[in-house]
Amino acid sequence: MEVEVVNKKKTNLVDKIRKSPLIVKLKKIKNIEFILCLFIIAIALLLYSGLNRSDSKDSTAVSSTTVQQSSDEARLSEILSAIEGAGEVNVMITHKDGAISGVLVVASGAKDIKVRLKLLEATKVALNVNADIVSVYASNKV
């Protein structure tokens, strides 16, 4: 009784790819490495320029938000300084994800508790926020 041994070499995936007709044709092209390098550089530049555009859009959005915020602060400062006894008033509004997250009011007349409460109430009403995110302090200016 004779047994035949069949030695079939299993080709792995890498060998299949190397022997594919597309790869064989690409290997015949002169300077293929140079062309591939240029292609990769072009893709990298396109990706980089796309990232720069989104960064500039974000900075534009931030600057317009800052302008809006400073105009709101100036307007609120003007309104609060019209309250009797408030004196000079400075306001800072902080935002988180587009919503107001805190308000700081510094007024020269806030040493008087009645004025401080009026400033707190007016700020709360003007910005339509809860009193717990508004802080009113007296300034050292008289």
Number of C-alpha atoms within 10 A of each C-alpha: 3 4 5 6 6 6 6 6 6 7 8 8 9 9 10 10 12 12 11 11 11 10 11 12 9 12 13 9 10 9 10 12 12 10 12 11 11 12 12 12 12 12 12 12 12 12 11 11 12 11 11 12 11 11 12 11 11 12 12 12 12 12 12 12 14 13 12 12 17 15 12 16 19 16 12 22 20 15 15 24 18 13 15 11 18 22 19 18 24 18 21 16 17 13 13 8 6 8 9 15 14 17 22 18 24 22 27 21 25 24 17 12 11 13 21 23 13 18 29 24 15 16 25 17 12 12 14 10 17 14 14 10 13 19 16 20 17 19 17 10 9 10
